Amino acid sequence: MIYQLIAILILAVFYTFYFTKIIIQKQQSIKTNQMGIGNKPKRVIWIERMMCCATVLALLLAVGSIFLVKRFPVREVRILGIIIGISGLIFFASAIIAMKTSWRVGIPVEKTSLITDGIYKWSRNPAFVGFDLIYLSMCLIFFNIPLMTVSVWAVVMLHLQILQEESHMYHMFGDEYKAYAQQTFRYFGKKQSLP
């Protein structure tokens, strides 16, 4: 029962950050959710919509797994899942806080600021890393094939979204983004500077 409560808490905190940030930005007249809408190429719209479907289904299966899975992984694997889930919370919260009013869901129609400080010094995509860690966490705590399959699909769709967003960032910020990308890994870490 304790693992179920911890998993519910992890998901609740994660999505509280997510929706609270959207509400705060809405109060500032910022349209945060721009996923699958706007005058974007069809491929971009398709990937954004598929990513939305995958992430919603992954959440539903994670919640379902909390209540329905009866065969659990060994205790050490579940504890590792909890640690990874807490790491996901930290990544995601740090990302949306550092983004200030530039955070968007989907490729924005308006130009935002390039954020390279805070956790963005260590990851070009920490919010996505947060999502990935949450999916991995739930799979480790409540392993089942449907949850794992949909989580992998969600991670793949998030990666495709990252590739689109990075292309958009190169277009919007040019050499400034190129220099940033040369210093910071896509997922996590600093690149070694050349002498």
C-alpha positions in Angstrom: 0.0 0.0 0.0 2.9 2.4 0.7 4.1 2.1 -2.9 0.7 3.0 -4.2 0.5 6.1 -2.0 4.0 7.2 -3.0 3.2 6.7 -6.7 0.0 8.7 -6.3 1.9 11.4 -4.6 4.6 11.6 -7.3 2.0 11.8 -10.0 -0.1 14.3 -8.1 2.9 16.6 -7.4 4.1 16.3 -11.0 0.8 17.2 -12.6 0.1 19.9 -10.0 3.3 21.6 -11.1 2.2 21.2 -14.8 -1.4 22.5 -14.4 -0.5 25.2 -11.9 2.1 26.7 -14.3 -0.5 26.7 -17.1 -3.0 28.4 -14.9 -0.5 31.0 -13.7 0.5 31.8 -17.3 -3.2 32.0 -18.4 -3.7 34.6 -15.7 -0.8 36.5 -17.4 -2.6 36.2 -20.8 -0.1 33.6 -22.0 -1.4 30.7 -24.1 0.8 27.9 -22.8 -0.8 24.9 -24.5 0.0 25.3 -28.2 0.3 21.6 -28.9 -1.3 20.4 -32.2 -2.7 23.8 -33.1 -1.7 26.8 -35.1 -0.2 27.3 -38.6 2.5 24.7 -38.3 3.6 22.1 -40.9 1.4 18.9 -40.9 4.3 16.7 -39.6 4.7 19.0 -36.6 1.0 19.0 -35.8 0.8 15.2 -36.2 3.8 14.6 -33.8 2.4 17.0 -31.3 -1.0 15.3 -31.4 0.5 11.8 -31.2 2.7 13.0 -28.3 -0.5 14.3 -26.5 -2.2 10.9 -27.0 0.8 9.0 -25.8 1.3 11.1 -22.7 -2.4 11.0 -21.7 -2.6 7.3 -22.2 0.7 6.7 -20.2 -0.8 8.7 -17.3 -4.1 6.7 -17.5 -2.2 3.4 -17.5 0.1 4.6 -14.7 -3.0 5.4 -12.6 -4.7 2.2 -13.6 -1.5 0.2 -12.7 -1.5 1.8 -9.2 -4.9 0.3 -8.5 -5.0 -2.8 -10.6 -1.5 -4.4 -10.7 -1.3 -7.2 -8.2 2.1 -8.7 -9.1 4.9 -6.3 -8.2 8.6 -6.1 -9.0 11.0 -6.8 -6.2 11.3 -4.2 -3.4 14.7 -2.8 -4.5 13.4 -2.2 -8.1 10.3 -0.4 -6.7 12.5 1.8 -4.4 14.7 2.6 -7.4 11.5 3.6 -9.2 10.6 6.0 -6.4 14.0 7.6 -6.4 13.7 8.0 -10.2 10.2 9.5 -9.8 11.5 12.1 -7.3 14.3 12.9 -9.7 11.7 13.4 -12.4 9.8 15.8 -10.2 13.0 17.8 -9.5 13.8 18.0 -13.2 10.4 19.0 -14.3 9.8 21.6 -11.5 13.2 23.1 -12.0 12.6 23.4 -15.8 9.2 25.1 -15.6 10.5 27.5 -12.8 13.6 28.4 -14.8 11.5 28.9 -18.0 9.5 31.7 -16.3 7.0 33.0 -18.9 8.7 31.3 -21.8 7.4 27.8 -21.1 5.1 26.4 -23.7 3.5 23.0 -24.4 4.2 22.4 -28.1 6.0 24.7 -30.5 5.0 28.3 -29.8 3.6 30.5 -32.4 5.2 33.5 -30.8 8.9 34.1 -30.1 9.9 33.4 -26.5 13.2 33.9 -24.7 16.0 31.5 -24.9 16.6 30.1 -21.4 20.1 28.8 -20.7 20.4 29.2 -16.9 19.3 27.2 -14.0 18.8 23.5 -14.9 19.1 24.5 -18.6 22.8 24.8 -18.0 22.8 21.0 -17.7 20.0 20.0 -20.0 18.5 21.5 -23.2 15.3 19.6 -22.4 14.9 19.1 -18.7 11.0 19.2 -18.7 11.1 16.3 -21.2 13.7 14.5 -19.0 11.2 14.9 -16.1 8.4 13.3 -18.1 10.8 10.4 -19.1 11.8 9.8 -15.6 8.2 9.8 -14.4 7.3 7.1 -17.0 10.4 5.0 -16.0 9.5 5.4 -12.4 5.9 4.1 -12.8 7.2 1.2 -14.9 9.7 0.2 -12.2 7.1 0.5 -9.4 4.2 -1.2 -11.2 5.7 -3.2 -14.0 3.3 -4.4 -16.6 3.5 -4.8 -20.4 0.7 -2.3 -21.4 2.3 0.4 -19.2 5.8 -0.3 -20.5 4.6 -0.3 -24.1 2.7 3.0 -23.8 5.6 4.5 -21.8 8.1 3.6 -24.5 5.7 5.1 -27.1 5.4 8.3 -25.1 9.2 8.6 -24.7 9.6 8.1 -28.5 7.0 10.8 -29.2 8.7 13.1 -26.7 12.0 12.6 -28.4 10.4 13.4 -31.8 8.9 16.5 -30.2 12.3 17.5 -28.9 13.8 17.2 -32.4 11.1 19.5 -33.8 11.5 22.0 -31.0 15.3 22.1 -31.4 14.9 22.7 -35.1 12.5 25.5 -34.2 15.0 26.9 -31.7 17.7 26.9 -34.3 15.4 28.8 -36.6 14.3 31.3 -33.9 17.6 32.0 -32.2 20.3 31.1 -34.8 23.9 31.2 -33.6 22.8 31.9 -30.0 21.0 28.5 -29.8 23.8 26.8 -31.8 26.4 27.9 -29.3 24.2 26.7 -26.4 23.6 23.3 -28.1 27.3 22.9 -28.5 27.8 23.4 -24.7 24.9 21.4 -23.3 23.7 17.9 -24.0 20.1 17.3 -25.3 19.2 15.3 -22.2 21.7 15.9 -19.5 25.3 17.0 -19.1 27.8 19.6 -20.2 30.0 19.0 -23.2 33.7 19.3 -22.8 35.1 22.6 -24.0 37.7 22.5 -26.6 41.1 24.0 -25.6 
